[in-house]
Amino acid sequence: MSKVDLTISCVLYNTSTEEVQRMQEQVATIPLKVHLYIIDNSPDLNPQDHTNNNITRISTGKNLGYGKAHNLAIRRSTGHSDYHLIANTDISFNGNDLVVLLSHIQKCPDIGLIAPRVVYPNGSLQHLCRLLPAPLDLVGRRFFGWSKWAVRRDEIYELRHWDYKRQADIPFISGCFMLARRSILESVHGFDERFFLYFEDLDLSRRISEISRCVFFPGVEITHQYRSKTSNNKMLIAYLICSGIRYFNKWGWFFDSYRKSVNLRTLNVISRSPPPHDIATETIVSPISYAK
């Protein structure tokens, strides 16, 4: 495959044909040289690998996990582009907007990861710019969402006091649509494949933010269906808990100086008025020198 402007990877798991077709049609509207990698983790398919024009489809024959499947596409596309887009299939975007997003990261060599503003189909904002979580943030969200203290923590964790209308460096951006500089993505070796499902985008954002910039760019807006399946699915809840334990075992449960510093910096940058001190310092940054 010759070099292209952008490579894109999407991961499927029993995804409808209509959704995949819609994604391919959207990619076709991008006025750039693009190659799309579709990694199908559906377990009932025989392993196969074929390329047709600007689309490579790989059926793994089993569920590799979200991060590992994206890594397969990242490795396959090495040397073919300087930028790689990680995207869900349940998103809608304008091809020209992707040109704007790509142009911005090209103009700013210190940006390693960039994400747009994300809305629901009804146009309401999805609060996908987040701080690095402390254990209490996630326990509160999952098990005590009805309580005032959990709601209060969640509002700060998701930066709900912010208008999401200004560009900002954010330590945790959603994996539903993230554009990465390939040199940075490969330097951190892509996703940590120990996260089978959940927390892989948090872990990747964190590792990239330590050596480069993770940027929220509101100049581009996409739509995300966000069909959460976790609430009543015991297996998905188990994956969520296991990944959460793995994340905090890796980075620290209560003694995480980077979390405190980067969260404080983020809040200082975006907040018109600082949040309550007790929560801000626990979940949370002085300026960072980014490696080029």
Helices and strands as residue ranges (DSSP letters): E 6-12, H 17-28, E 34-40, E 48-52, E 55-59, H 66-76, E 83-87, E 91-92, H 95-107, E 111-119, E 129-130, H 135-143, H 148-157, E 168-169, E 172-173, E 177-181, H 182-187, H 200-209, E 213-224, H 234-251, H 257-270, H 277-283
